Amino acid sequence: MTNPFATFDPPLTGPPVLDPTDVSYVLEDTAVGRLLIAVRPSGAVVTCAYAPDTASEERWLSRLAASVSPRVLRHPAPTDAVRRALAAYLAGTARSVDVPADLALATAFQREVLTGLAEKVGYGERTTYAVLAAAVDHAGAARAVGTALGANPLCIVLPCHRVLPAAGGVGGYAGGPAAKEHLLALEASHAP
């Protein structure tokens, strides 16, 4: 009897080479929680979102498949630049997660809010939902701004943790209040 596994045609010469995909992602455990990080082939990050469990991971992957491309592959190598930038920020050696951001998962209103946030609220600074709403020409829409920030597909990259309720406290955050407090304290301890 011949062994069907004795020879290979072609012979195996190393690890498999993955075909290029439209979106590569990885799950990364960080000081502020488990994040799903997804990038396009260009390196632009489309998702940096909290995914503490399988259900939230699946929700983000479904959103990516529906809004960006169904060709989503768990492949860590393309996410290396984002992960390095995120690690530098979380270590306090960088003031931003300096990678190109792709707002493909954001609505038009979210794009306005997140772009305004990135332009108007710097490292170590804090603002309120109402002040940010006015700054992006939507005075009186503090609640809508809060909702837009609550669905931020690029947490930490676009720092929605810097926005607080006018009444005090830290307010809501996708990663939970402990993660938001950690990020605020990190920035406060490294701000100029």
Residue pairs with C-beta under 8 A, 6 or more apart in sequence:
18 73
18 75
20 41
21 41
21 71
21 72
21 73
21 75
22 40
22 41
22 68
22 69
22 71
22 72
23 38
23 39
23 40
23 46
23 64
23 68
23 69
23 71
23 72
23 73
24 38
24 39
24 41
24 72
24 73
24 74
24 75
24 76
24 77
24 78
24 79
25 36
25 37
25 38
25 39
25 47
25 61
25 64
25 72
25 73
25 74
25 75
25 79
26 36
26 37
26 74
26 75
26 76
26 79
26 83
27 34
27 35
27 36
27 37
27 51
27 57
27 74
28 34
28 35
28 36
28 37
28 79
28 83
28 86
30 86
30 87
30 90
31 90
31 182
32 90
32 156
32 175
32 179
32 182
32 183
33 50
33 52
33 175
33 176
33 179
34 50
34 51
34 52
35 48
35 49
35 50
35 51
35 86
35 155
35 156
36 47
36 48
36 49
36 50
36 51
36 56
36 57
36 60
36 61
37 45
37 47
37 48
37 79
37 82
37 83
37 86
38 45
38 46
38 47
38 48
38 60
38 64
38 72
38 79
39 45
39 46
39 78
39 79
39 81
39 82
40 46
40 68
40 102
41 78
42 100
43 78
43 81
43 82
43 99
43 100
44 99
44 100
44 101
44 102
45 82
45 99
45 100
45 101
45 102
45 154
45 157
46 64
46 68
46 102
46 104
46 105
46 153
46 154
47 60
47 63
47 64
47 105
47 153
47 154
48 82
48 86
48 97
48 153
48 154
48 155
48 156
48 157
49 56
49 60
49 152
49 153
49 154
49 155
49 174
50 56
50 155
50 174
50 175
50 176
50 179
51 57
51 60
61 72
63 105
63 153
64 72
64 105
65 72
67 104
67 105
68 104
68 105
76 83
81 99
82 97
82 99
82 157
85 94
85 96
85 97
85 98
85 99
86 97
86 156
86 157
88 94
89 95
89 96
89 97
89 156
90 186
92 186
92 189
92 190
95 123
95 190
96 123
96 159
97 156
97 157
99 157
101 154
101 157
101 158
103 110
103 111
103 114
103 115
103 153
103 154
105 153
106 114
106 151
106 152
106 153
107 148
109 144
109 148
110 148
110 151
110 152
112 136
112 138
113 132
113 136
113 138
113 145
113 148
113 149
114 148
114 149
114 152
114 154
114 158
114 160
116 132
116 135
116 136
117 132
117 136
117 149
117 158
117 159
117 160
117 162
117 163
118 158
118 159
120 127
120 132
120 135
120 136
121 127
121 132
121 159
121 162
121 163
123 187
123 190
123 191
124 187
124 188
124 190
124 191
124 192
125 162
125 191
126 162
126 163
126 164
126 184
127 135
127 162
127 163
127 164
128 142
128 163
128 164
128 165
128 166
129 142
129 143
129 145
129 146
129 149
129 163
129 164
129 165
129 166
129 171
130 139
130 142
130 145
130 166
132 142
132 145
132 163
133 139
133 140
133 141
133 142
133 144
133 145
136 145
138 144
138 145
142 166
145 163
146 163
146 171
146 172
149 160
149 163
150 160
150 172
150 174
152 158
152 160
152 174
155 161
155 174
155 175
156 183
159 183
160 173
161 173
161 179
161 180
161 183
161 184
162 184
162 187
163 171
164 170
164 171
165 171
170 177
170 180
170 181
170 184
171 180
173 179
173 180
